[in-house]
Every structure is written in structure tokens, then in C-alpha cells.
Amino acid sequence: MPKTEVVIFAEEDGTSPLIEWLDGLSPKVQDKCIVRIERLAEIGHELRRPEADFLRDGIYELRWKSEGLQFRVLYFFHKGKAVLSHGNTKEAEGPPKEIDMAIRRREMFEKNPNKHAYEGGLK
């Protein structure tokens, strides 16, 4: 099975909500996030619970627990690529506003993928 290309979403100014969020987390949590992203690259659409889950409206989440908290990275697919929108710490049900934000970012990405692809790397 071919690998899935993983792209990180970038805002209009070139910054990445995901990278900014990750920068505020412990190295242990960052490492677990990178493992999930690598699994997404390996398996793509086939990635399932407990590592990933479908939320709604074409939005998925990478899932992991660390340090007593639940972490999520919301993503979507565009022309075979997995696009990472942003991350959050989940306390109960995933807040609808987080999913809505990922949907808005997907719409922005679909209109101009080159402009909304982050140029930097994860680490």
C-alpha cells in the first residue's frame, strides 16, 4: 500500500496552528503525536480506533493519551493527502467549535492548497 502524504495546514500568514500548539506541549506528548502522524502516513484512510476516529463532515482525529490527558489532532483528506488542521486537549466530547474550525480550514485549503501548506517540518 502506498504511503499517504501528510501536509500541515498553514494560516494566511504562513504560521501553523498545529506547530504552535505542539510547541507548548511536553517532549513526551510531542513524541506521541509524531508517532500518530507517522502511522497516518503509513496507513492513511485505514487508520482506525484507538489511534484515529471519524468525527463528522470529512473531519477525522488522531488520538492518544499522555500525562493523564487526552490529545487530539484534527485532520482531513484532500486529493489523497492527509492535511493536519490543529490540535487540542480533549476534556470530554470533542467540542463542535474545534470540528467547525477544521472544516473552515479544509475549505481554505481546498481553495488554495499551495498557500495553505506549511513549509516547515515537525521537529
MOSUL-V448761 format. One record per run of one state. SS is the DSSP state (H for helix, E for strand, - for the rest). FROM is the first residue (numbers start at 1). TO is the last residue. Records with the same first field share a line. If there is no record, write none. Layout:
SS->FROM-TO / FROM-TO
This chain:
-->1-5 / 10-16 / 24-26 / 47-51 / 57-58 / 67-68 / 79-80 / 91-95 / 112-116 / 118-123
E->6-9 / 52-56 / 59-66 / 69-78 / 81-90 / 117-117
H->17-23 / 27-46 / 96-111
